[in-house]
Amino acid sequence: MTNDSSVVVPAPPYHDVEFRVRYAETDQMGVVYHTNYLVWCEVGRTDFIRARGMSYADMERAGIGLAVSELSARFHAAARYDDMIRVRTSLTQARSRGVVFDYLITNADSGARLVSARTALIAIDPTGRPVSLPADLRALFGRV
């Protein structure tokens, strides 16, 4: 009888990151300014990639960048100063030259849906030209 301790457990299909709304992200009424939700999508996306074993900085040092080619966002409710926010990021599509992420931004305490968003990104080289994702990144994204 052998004990196989090398069983690979697949990564969850999503990654959550939580943080508190900072004063600088709000307007005079304490409501989060709409462009900050897009920054929060980037936070979710880079943490998603890091949780799978590679930092975005490592990816760039290897000569690959991800450029946003499409973006959509639906605003459901407003976040306010000092709210605890959860960004749930899911990889919904991976192709040879790009990936698509979905985001669900909620109030972490109440569960209220704030924003649902999607970004499509294409792989680029240091000159900005589209390229195929290298094998290690295809493996990281798991479905290319």
VENBELCOR-V950628 format. One record per residue. RES is the residue in one small letter. BURIAL is + if it has 24 or more other C-alpha atoms within 12 Angstrom, else -. D_CENTER is the distance of its C-alpha to the mean C-alpha in whole Angstrom. Layout:
res->RES burial->BURIAL d_center->D_CENTER
res->RES burial->BURIAL d_center->D_CENTER
This chain:
res->m burial->- d_center->42
res->t burial->- d_center->39
res->n burial->- d_center->36
res->d burial->- d_center->33
res->s burial->- d_center->31
res->s burial->- d_center->28
res->v burial->- d_center->27
res->v burial->- d_center->23
res->v burial->- d_center->21
res->p burial->- d_center->18
res->a burial->- d_center->15
res->p burial->- d_center->14
res->p burial->- d_center->12
res->y burial->+ d_center->9
res->h burial->+ d_center->8
res->d burial->+ d_center->9
res->v burial->+ d_center->9
res->e burial->+ d_center->12
res->f burial->- d_center->14
res->r burial->+ d_center->17
res->v burial->+ d_center->18
res->r burial->- d_center->20
res->y burial->- d_center->23
res->a burial->- d_center->22
res->e burial->+ d_center->19
res->t burial->- d_center->22
res->d burial->- d_center->25
res->q burial->- d_center->28
res->m burial->- d_center->28
res->g burial->- d_center->25
res->v burial->+ d_center->23
res->v burial->+ d_center->19
res->y burial->+ d_center->19
res->h burial->- d_center->17
res->t burial->- d_center->16
res->n burial->+ d_center->14
res->y burial->+ d_center->12
res->l burial->+ d_center->10
res->v burial->- d_center->10
res->w burial->+ d_center->8
res->c burial->+ d_center->5
res->e burial->+ d_center->5
res->v burial->+ d_center->6
res->g burial->+ d_center->4
res->r burial->+ d_center->2
res->t burial->+ d_center->5
res->d burial->+ d_center->6
res->f burial->+ d_center->5
res->i burial->+ d_center->7
res->r burial->- d_center->10
res->a burial->- d_center->11
res->r burial->+ d_center->12
res->g burial->- d_center->14
res->m burial->- d_center->13
res->s burial->- d_center->12
res->y burial->+ d_center->11
res->a burial->- d_center->15
res->d burial->- d_center->16
res->m burial->+ d_center->15
res->e burial->- d_center->16
res->r burial->- d_center->19
res->a burial->- d_center->20
res->g burial->- d_center->20
res->i burial->+ d_center->17
res->g burial->+ d_center->14
res->l burial->+ d_center->12
res->a burial->+ d_center->13
res->v burial->+ d_center->12
res->s burial->- d_center->15
res->e burial->- d_center->14
res->l burial->- d_center->12
res->s burial->- d_center->14
res->a burial->+ d_center->14
res->r burial->- d_center->16
res->f burial->- d_center->17
res->h burial->- d_center->19
res->a burial->- d_center->20
res->a burial->+ d_center->20
res->a burial->+ d_center->19
res->r burial->+ d_center->22
res->y burial->- d_center->22
res->d burial->- d_center->22
res->d burial->+ d_center->20
res->m burial->- d_center->18
res->i burial->+ d_center->14
res->r burial->+ d_center->12
res->v burial->+ d_center->8
res->r burial->+ d_center->8
res->t burial->+ d_center->5
res->s burial->+ d_center->7
res->l burial->+ d_center->8
res->t burial->+ d_center->11
res->q burial->- d_center->13
res->a burial->+ d_center->13
res->r burial->+ d_center->16
res->s burial->+ d_center->19
res->r burial->+ d_center->17
res->g burial->+ d_center->14
res->v burial->+ d_center->11
res->v burial->+ d_center->9
res->f burial->+ d_center->6
res->d burial->+ d_center->8
res->y burial->+ d_center->7
res->l burial->+ d_center->10
res->i burial->+ d_center->11
res->t burial->+ d_center->14
res->n burial->+ d_center->17
res->a burial->+ d_center->17
res->d burial->- d_center->21
res->s burial->- d_center->22
res->g burial->- d_center->19
res->a burial->- d_center->19
res->r burial->+ d_center->17
res->l burial->+ d_center->16
res->v burial->+ d_center->14
res->s burial->+ d_center->12
res->a burial->+ d_center->10
res->r burial->+ d_center->9
res->t burial->+ d_center->9
res->a burial->+ d_center->11
res->l burial->+ d_center->11
res->i burial->+ d_center->14
res->a burial->+ d_center->15
res->i burial->+ d_center->18
res->d burial->- d_center->20
res->p burial->- d_center->21
res->t burial->- d_center->24
res->g burial->- d_center->21
res->r burial->- d_center->22
res->p burial->- d_center->20
res->v burial->- d_center->21
res->s burial->+ d_center->20
res->l burial->+ d_center->17
res->p burial->- d_center->19
res->a burial->- d_center->20
res->d burial->- d_center->18
res->l burial->+ d_center->15
res->r burial->- d_center->16
res->a burial->- d_center->17
res->l burial->+ d_center->14
res->f burial->+ d_center->12
res->g burial->- d_center->15
res->r burial->- d_center->16
res->v burial->- d_center->17
